[in-house]
Amino acid sequence: QGADPDEGAILLSAIAVRTSDDYTEALRLLDSVSPESQYISLALERKAQLLAHMDDCAQTRQILKELRSDNISTIEIWGIEAYCYVKEDNFKEGLKTINAALKEFPDNPDLLFTQGSIYDSMEQHDKALAVMEKLLIISPEDPRVMNYIGYTLAEKDEDLERALELLETAHQAMPTAEYITDSLAWVHYKLG
């Protein structure tokens, strides 16, 4: 018995994006998944994700609405919707979306990181830092979180030794991440 053609379409769509950034081919493959397929929800979720990256948030929201009407809810679906709002600089709706997602998926690290990032974009830095501190307890090894807190402390000239420790740990975890290297350089500069 051969592979399910719908499953194959989903896998090939991922390959098309990863190997050549061919979103059109990936969308064509995802559109070929039968509406009766057990993989249709995954295909629609992937399609929404691709459309969001292509800046087609109107069509993305239509697909997400369709998924929700079928009582399908995943962390990824919420994240895609918030991503669209943030891309449109509609941080209030993005935050509203993430807060709703956190009611369904409390303490999810990806959703919390997005929430903190949105607060930061809204220039509500104290709220952003509070979310990141909570996230550091939940995910103490996450270099993105350590970087955010370390950089923020350095910016505020507060607890620079802690900032250095967090950023050194983040840098060890992701030594090629330029944003972490920049943050580490900044805290060294602040320390003199």
Backbone as a ProteinNet text record, in pm:
[ID]
protein_1_A
[PRIMARY]
QGADPDEGAILLSAIAVRTSDDYTEALRLLDSVSPESQYISLALERKAQLLAHMDDCAQTRQILKELRSDNISTIEIWGIEAYCYVKEDNFKEGLKTINAALKEFPDNPDLLFTQGSIYDSMEQHDKALAVMEKLLIISPEDPRVMNYIGYTLAEKDEDLERALELLETAHQAMPTAEYITDSLAWVHYKLG
[TERTIARY]
84.5	0	88.3	61	141	104.1	180.8	156.7	28.5	-36.1	-155.8	-116.3	-182.6	-142	-160.8	-258.3	-278	-162.8	-119.2	-4.5	119.7	133.6	246.4	245.3	128.2	117.7	165.5	128.9	171.7	323.4	378.4	523.3	596.8	548.5	612.6	601.8	492	478.1	584.6	613.1	717.1	853.6	877.6	1004.5	1018	909.8	913.5	952.3	899.6	930.7	1074	1112.6	1245.3	1359.2	1337.2	1448	1454.9	1342.9	1347.8	1259.4	1201.3	1108.2	997.4	956.6	853.2	716.3	666.8	538.7	423.5	433.1	325.6	308.8	419.7	413.2	362.5	408.4	363	212.4	161.6	17.3	-59.7	-5	-71	-81.3	25.6	24.7	-75.8	-78.5	-172.5	-316.7	-340.9	-476.7	-521.3	-426.6	-462.6	-510.9	-497.5	-543.6	-696.2	-750.2	-895.2	-962.7	-1076.5	-1149.6	-1193.4	-1203	-1242	-1121.9	-1003.2	-881.2	-865.4	-805	-773	-666.2	-601.6	-494.8	-540.5	-669.8	-716	-689.4	-706.9	-683.2	-537.2	-448.3	-305.9	-271.9	-330.3	-305.3	-353.5	-470.5	-522.7	-437.5	-392.9	-307.4	-176.7	-117.8	7.3	-17.1	-131.5	-164.5	-178.6	-245.7	-261.7	-125.4	-36.9	96.6	172.6	166.6	234.1	175	42.7	-21.4	14.3	24.7	64	205	294.7	431.5	437.1	333.6	324.3	245.5	215.2	142.4	-1.8	-62.6	-203.3	-283.9	-294.1	-359.1	-510.4	-570.7	-715.6	-750.8	-678.1	-704.9	-663.9	-557.6	-514	-626.2	-685	-792.8	-913.9	-942	-1055.1	-1032	-910.6	-878.6	-885.9	-833	-836.2	-979.7	-1064.2	-1206.3	-1271.5	-1236.1	-1287.7	-1242.9	-1117.8	-1067.8	-1140.2	-1157.9	-1225.5	-1372.2	-1434.1	-1574.6	-1587.7	-1477	-1474.1	-1420.7	-1418.6	-1370.5	-1226.2	-1145	-1003	-927	-850.1	-773.2	-637.9	-533	-398.2	-319.5	-210.1	-121.7	-76.4	-49.9	-2.8	-108.1	-234.3	-341.6	-350.1	-347.1	-349.9	-228	-112.5	10.3	8	-47	-57.1	-145.7	-257.5	-348.4	-281.3	-215.4	-145.6	-36.4	35.2	141.5	87	-29	-89	-119.2	-178.1	-209	-82.1	21.5	147.3	208.6	204.6	257.2	184	56.7	-24.8	-15.3	75.4	92.3	-34.5	-117.9	-239.2	-209.1	-127.3	-79.1	-191.5	-290	-402	-474.7	-504.5	-572.5	-479.6	-351.5	-254.6	-249.2	-248	-246.1	-376.6	-487.3	-617.5	-620	-563.8	-557.3	-471	-353.6	-263.5	-324	-389.6	-453.7	-562.9	-638.7	-741	-674.8	-565.1	-492.8	-440.7	-392.3	-338.4	-446.9	-571.5	-681.3	-699.7	-677.7	-692	-564.8	-449.7	-320	-235.6	-275	-204.6	-57.7	24.1	167.8	241.8	187.4	260	376	497.8	613.5	610.1	568.8	565.8	463.3	347.3	244.6	287	348.8	396.6	505.1	596.5	701.2	638	539.5	470.2	400.1	335.5	268.6	368.4	482	584.2	636.3	655.8	704.6	604.6	475.9	373.2	369.5	375.9	382.7	501	614.5	733.2	705.9	642.6	610.1	513.2	431.1	335.7	400.4	531.1	609.3	559	504.5	466.1	575.2	692.8	813.5	807.5	743	733	649	540	457.3	534.6	607.7	687.4	790	857.8	960.1	897.6	781	713.4	677.2	630.8	597.9	725.1	832.2	957.3	1015.8	1000.5	1047.3	966.6	837	752.4	796.5	823.7	865.2	1000.3	1088	1218.9	1203.3	1102.2	1073.5	1022.7	937.1	878.7	981.7	1059.5	1158.7	1295.9	1360.2	1485	1602.2	1591.7	1701	1676.9	1570	1535.9	1625.9	1716.4	1808.2	1739.2	1624.3	1551.5	1505.8	1459.5	1409.7	1525.5	1634.1	1751.5	1802.8	1802.6	1847.3	1755.4	1627.1	1533.5	1555.3	1559.1	1574.9	1711.2	1817.1	1950.7	1964.6	1914.4	1922.5	1840.6	1721.8	1635.6	1700.5	1758.2	1828	1944.2	2019.1	2130.8	2080.4	1971.4	1913.7	1873.7	1823.7	1776.6	1888.8	2010.2	2123.1	2087.1	2017.6	1976.2	2035.8	2080.8	2126.9	2213	2318.1	2403.1	2475.8	2505.8	2570.6	2476.3	2349.3	2249.9	2234.1	2230.2	2218.6	2334.8	2455.8	2573.6	2562.4	2520.5	2506.9	2404.5	2290.1	2186.8	2236.7	2301.7	2346	2461.6	2549.5	2656.7	2597.9	2497.5	2432	2359.2	2290.4	2220.6	2320.9	2432.9	2534.8	2596.7	2614.5	2665.4	2567	2437.1	2334.1	2321.1	2340.4	2324.7	2439.9	2558.7	2675.4	2675.5	2596.7	2593.8	2478.1	2396.3	2283.1	2334.8	2332.2	2388.3	2319.2	2188.6	2117.4	2162.5	2199.2	2248.9	2390.6	2472.9	2608.6	2603.6	2512.4	2496.7	2457.1	2364.1	2320.1	2434.1	2511	2624.2	2727.6	2754.5	2847.4	2794.8	2664.6	2604.3	2620.2	2596.5	2610.1	2756.7	2849.4	2992.1	3026.2	2972.8	2994.2	2940.1	2818.8	2757.2	2836.9	2896.5	2977.3	3111.9	3148.1	3275.3	3382
-118.2	0	123.4	218.3	339.6	443.1	549.4	659.6	733	791.1	870.7	994.1	1019.2	1133.4	1267.1	1277	1401.4	1426.3	1320.2	1332.9	1370.3	1309	1340.2	1485.6	1541	1681.3	1774.2	1743.1	1826.4	1820	1701.9	1687.4	1757.7	1741.1	1805.9	1958.3	2008.7	2154.1	2209.8	2137.3	2181.5	2179.6	2076.9	2066.9	2182.2	2215.9	2324.5	2456.5	2483.1	2608	2606.4	2496.3	2490.3	2489.5	2428.6	2415.6	2530.8	2596.8	2699.8	2820.3	2829.3	2937.7	2949.3	2834.8	2833.6	2824.1	2937.7	2940.7	2906.1	2946.6	2917.9	2767.4	2696.5	2550.5	2486.4	2536.9	2482.2	2501	2618.6	2643.4	2552.7	2533.1	2443.9	2302.6	2255.8	2121.4	2113.5	2214.7	2213.5	2219.9	2293.5	2301.4	2167.8	2079.7	1950.3	1850.2	1883.6	1793.3	1789.5	1670.9	1652.1	1706.2	1775.4	1825	1712.7	1590.4	1476.7	1408.9	1452.9	1390.2	1411.8	1315.2	1330.9	1438.9	1481.6	1580.7	1721.6	1740.5	1870.5	1982.5	1955.5	2060.4	2103.6	2006.9	2038.6	2115.1	2073.8	2143.1	2288.1	2310.1	2446.2	2530.2	2470	2542.4	2584.6	2492.4	2524.2	2631.9	2622.2	2722.3	2859.8	2866.2	2993.2	3050.5	2963	3007	3065.7	2997.7	3047.6	3181.2	3190	3314.7	3430.4	3403	3507.6	3557.3	3465.6	3505.3	3578.5	3558.5	3627.6	3758.3	3797.2	3921.2	3921.4	3804.8	3795.5	3759.3	3856.9	3829.8	3816.6	3877.6	3863.1	3717.7	3657.4	3517.6	3426.2	3463.4	3386	3379.8	3494.8	3498.5	3417.1	3417.7	3339.2	3190.5	3143.8	3002.7	2971.7	3060.7	3038.2	3035.6	3120.4	3121	2987.6	2935.2	2805.5	2694.7	2697.5	2596.1	2605.4	2727.2	2744.3	2702.3	2721.7	2681.1	2529.6	2459.8	2313.4	2272.9	2370.1	2347.9	2298.6	2351.1	2316.8	2435.4	2409.5	2514.7	2458.1	2521.4	2481.7	2606.7	2585.2	2696.8	2766.2	2688.6	2744.8	2833.7	2792.6	2873.1	3008.5	3007.5	3133.9	3219.2	3154.6	3227.2	3290.2	3219.4	3273.1	3397.4	3389.2	3504.2	3624.8	3602.1	3712.2	3769.7	3681.7	3724.2	3823	3792.4	3882.7	4019.2	4020.2	4148.9	4228.9	4162.2	4231.1	4285.3	4206.4	4253.4	4378.8	4389.2	4504.8	4618.5	4602.5	4699.4	4717	4615.4	4617.4	4537.2	4597.5	4527.5	4497.8	4585.6	4563.7	4433.9	4411.5	4287.3	4167.2	4188.2	4079.8	4034.9	4131.6	4099.8	4033.3	4082	4021.2	3875.2	3848.4	3712.2	3623.4	3672	3592.7	3569.1	3669.4	3650.9	3544.9	3543	3438.6	3301.8	3295.8	3169.1	3118.8	3210	3170.5	3119.1	3157.5	3099.8	2952.6	2920.2	2782.7	2700.1	2766.9	2699.5	2777.1	2771.6	2852.8	2813.7	2913.9	2897.2	2834	2842.7	2792.4	2887.8	2836.7	2924.8	3008.9	2951.3	3028.7	3141.3	3111	3214.8	3323.5	3283.2	3382.7	3470.6	3411.7	3491.5	3592.8	3548.6	3639.7	3749.9	3714.1	3814.3	3919.3	3873.2	3966.4	4054.4	3995.8	4072	4177.9	4143.3	4240.9	4354.2	4321.7	4428.3	4520.3	4461.3	4540.9	4632.5	4579.8	4660.6	4773.3	4750.8	4853.2	4951.2	4934.1	5014.9	5003.5	4886.2	4853.2	4761.2	4821.8	4745.3	4673.5	4734.8	4668	4540.6	4547.3	4427.5	4322.7	4367.2	4274.1	4203.2	4279.2	4220.3	4123.3	4156.6	4067.7	3934.5	3939.6	3817.1	3734.8	3802.1	3730.6	3669.4	3737.7	3681.4	3556.3	3560.4	3442.5	3329.4	3364.9	3266.3	3204.7	3283.1	3230.4	3120.5	3131.8	3027.5	2901.3	2919.4	2807.1	2742.2	2825	2777.3	2837.4	2789.3	2853	2839.7	2754.9	2735.9	2809	2886.1	2951.1	3073.4	3066.9	3178.9	3307.3	3295.7	3416.9	3495.6	3421.8	3485	3546.4	3469.5	3522	3647.6	3647.2	3764.7	3882.9	3861	3972.1	4034.6	3950.6	4003.3	4069.7	4003.3	4059.9	4193.8	4200.8	4325.9	4435.6	4399	4497.9	4552	4464	4509.1	4602.3	4566.7	4651.6	4788.7	4790.2	4916.1	5006.2	4943.8	5018.7	5045.4	4996.4	5006.2	4947.5	4834.7	4766.7	4626.8	4585.8	4448.8	4397	4472.7	4440.6	4307	4267.4	4136.5	4023.5	4036.1	3935.9	3937.4	4057.3	4069.3	3997.6	4017.6	3952.8	3800.9	3753.3	3608.1	3548.8	3614.2	3565.5	3566.2	3674	3686.2	3591.8	3568	3470.2	3329.9	3297.1	3166.6	3155.2	3261.6	3262.3	3248.2	3316.7	3311.6	3172.3	3105.2	2967.7	2875	2899.5	2815.7	2845.2	2970.9	3011.7	3104.7	3049.8	3134.9	3207.6	3164	3230.7	3328.7	3343.2	3436.4	3579	3655.6	3791	3880	3865.4	3951	3924.9	3802.5	3771.5	3825.7	3810	3865	4016.5	4084	4228.9	4265.6	4189.7	4217.3	4196.8	4091.3	4062.3	4174.8	4222.4	4334.8	4459	4479.5	4597	4592.9	4477.4	4469.7	4483.7	4433.5	4453.4	4602.5	4670.2	4814	4886.6	4847.9	4912.5	4887.9	4769.5	4737.6	4809.1	4860.7	4935.2	4847.9
0	0	0	-87.3	-99.8	3.7	3	95.3	56.9	154	132.7	50.7	-64.3	-147.1	-75.9	14	87.4	184.4	251.1	340.5	259	143.6	55.5	12.1	-17.1	-59.1	50.9	174.5	286.4	301.7	295.6	309.2	194.8	72.9	-41.4	-33.2	22.8	35.9	128.8	235.2	329	260.6	181.1	109.7	9.9	-60	-158.4	-92.9	24.8	94.4	146.2	207.3	269.4	167.9	54.1	-41.4	-141	-168	-272	-243.6	-125.6	-94.4	-198.4	-254.8	-357.3	-290.7	-245.8	-175.6	-268.5	-395	-490.5	-508.2	-523.2	-538.2	-409.4	-296.8	-168.6	-153.6	-188.8	-180.3	-275.9	-396.1	-492.1	-435	-375.5	-316.2	-200.5	-117.1	-4.5	-52.3	-160.5	-216.8	-275.6	-304.7	-362.9	-257.7	-130.4	-24.2	-25.9	-28.3	-34.5	91.7	76.9	194.2	289.7	239	322.5	388.8	356.6	407.7	557.6	621.3	763.4	784.3	677	685.2	648.3	623.8	575.9	676.9	805.2	905.3	904.9	898	893.5	765.6	653.9	527	534.3	592	602.9	697.8	806.7	900.8	832.4	758	686.5	580.5	513.2	411.3	475.7	589.7	660.4	699.8	744.4	784.3	664.6	551.9	432.4	386.9	385.5	342.6	435.4	564	658.3	626.7	595.8	560	426.2	345.2	215.8	229.7	354.3	384.5	335.5	321.4	283.6	408.4	497.5	626.1	614.2	513	495.6	465.3	370.9	337.8	454	523.1	639.9	742.7	772.7	873.2	828.9	699.2	648.4	674.4	650.5	675	824.5	905.9	1050.7	1102.6	1045.6	1081.5	1046.5	929.7	885.8	981.6	1020.1	1114	1248	1296.4	1425.7	1417.5	1300.9	1287.2	1296	1269.4	1285	1422.1	1515.5	1652.3	1657.2	1567	1565.8	1622.8	1725.5	1789.7	1830.2	1780.9	1818	1855.8	1922.8	1957.1	1829.2	1726.7	1600.7	1535.8	1541.2	1481.4	1550.5	1682.7	1757	1721.7	1713.5	1682.1	1544.3	1447.7	1311.5	1310.5	1381.7	1385.5	1450.8	1563.2	1631.4	1541.5	1470.9	1379.9	1276.2	1220.6	1121.3	1181.9	1300	1363.1	1389.5	1436	1464.5	1335.6	1228	1098.6	1052.2	1090.1	1050.6	1153.6	1250.4	1359.9	1442.2	1444.8	1526.6	1653.8	1739.5	1858.2	1957.9	1962.7	2054.3	2020.1	1892.3	1851.1	1864.5	1837.1	1855.4	2000.5	2091.5	2234.3	2278	2226	2255.7	2210.1	2093.8	2040.4	2129.1	2166.5	2251.1	2388.5	2443.7	2575.3	2568.2	2458.8	2441	2429	2356.3	2340.3	2474.6	2557.4	2687.7	2782.1	2757.9	2836.5	2801.4	2675.7	2629.4	2654.3	2642.5	2659.2	2760.9	2888.6	2989.3	3001.4	3023.5	3046.3	2929.8	2809.3	2693.4	2663.5	2659	2640.2	2513	2400.9	2276.3	2282.9	2339.2	2351.1	2449.2	2559.7	2656.1	2594.8	2519.7	2455.5	2359.8	2284	2192.4	2269.9	2380.6	2463.6	2512.1	2563.5	2609.8	2497.6	2381.1	2265.4	2221.9	2227.6	2190.1	2291.5	2420.6	2520.5	2492.7	2456.3	2426	2306.9	2203.1	2085	2118.3	2219.5	2263.9	2362.8	2384.6	2477.9	2621.3	2653.7	2790.6	2846.2	2864.5	2895.2	3029.8	3128.5	3259.4	3248.9	3172.9	3152.5	3073.5	2972.2	2890.3	2977.8	3061.8	3148.8	3248.7	3301.1	3396.7	3329.1	3205.3	3131.6	3108.2	3070.2	3043.2	3171.4	3282.7	3410.7	3445.6	3422.4	3444.2	3351.4	3226.8	3127.5	3162.7	3222.9	3262.8	3367.9	3451	3550.5	3479.8	3381	3308.1	3215	3147.2	3048.3	3080.1	3185.3	3230.1	3132.8	3034	2937.7	2805.1	2793.9	2667.6	2645.3	2547.2	2526.4	2481.3	2414	2372.5	2494.6	2595.4	2717.4	2795.5	2807.7	2878.1	2809.1	2675.6	2601.4	2628.3	2624	2644.6	2781.6	2884.1	3020.1	3036	2989.8	3002.6	2931.7	2809.9	2734.2	2803.2	2848.6	2913.8	3040.4	3120.1	3241.7	3206	3102.3	3059.6	3013.8	2938.7	2891.9	3008.7	3114.3	3231.3	3331.9	3302.1	3396.3	3531.7	3528.7	3651.7	3654.5	3769.9	3794.3	3678.1	3648.5	3534.1	3549.1	3672	3691.5	3651.2	3688.6	3646.4	3494.5	3437.3	3291.9	3223.9	3274.7	3217.9	3227	3342.8	3362	3264.5	3251.8	3159.2	3014.9	2976.5	2838	2805.7	2901.8	2879	2861	2941.8	2929.4	2795.1	2756	2627.1	2512.9	2524.2	2419.3	2408.1	2521	2517.2	2445.6	2466.8	2403.7	2254.2	2215.8	2075.1	2035.6	2021.7	1996.7	1862.7	1767.9	1637.3	1622.2	1726.7	1719.5	1739.2	1632.2	1636.4	1738.5	1752.9	1847.1	1990.5	2021.9	2155.8	2172.1	2070	2073.8	2092.9	2022.4	2037.9	2180.2	2237.3	2374.5	2473.2	2452.3	2539.4	2530.1	2410.4	2393.2	2464.5	2458.2	2520.2	2672.7	2732.8	2878.4	2920	2839.6	2868.1	2862.1	2762.6	2751.1	2874.1	2917.1	3032.4	3161.4	3169.2	3286.6	3286.1	3170.4	3162	3117.8
[MASK]
++++++++++++++++++++++++++++++++++++++++++++++++++++++++++++++++++++++++++++++++++++++++++++++++++++++++++++++++++++++++++++++++++++++++++++++++++++++++++++++++++++++++++++++++++++++++++++++++

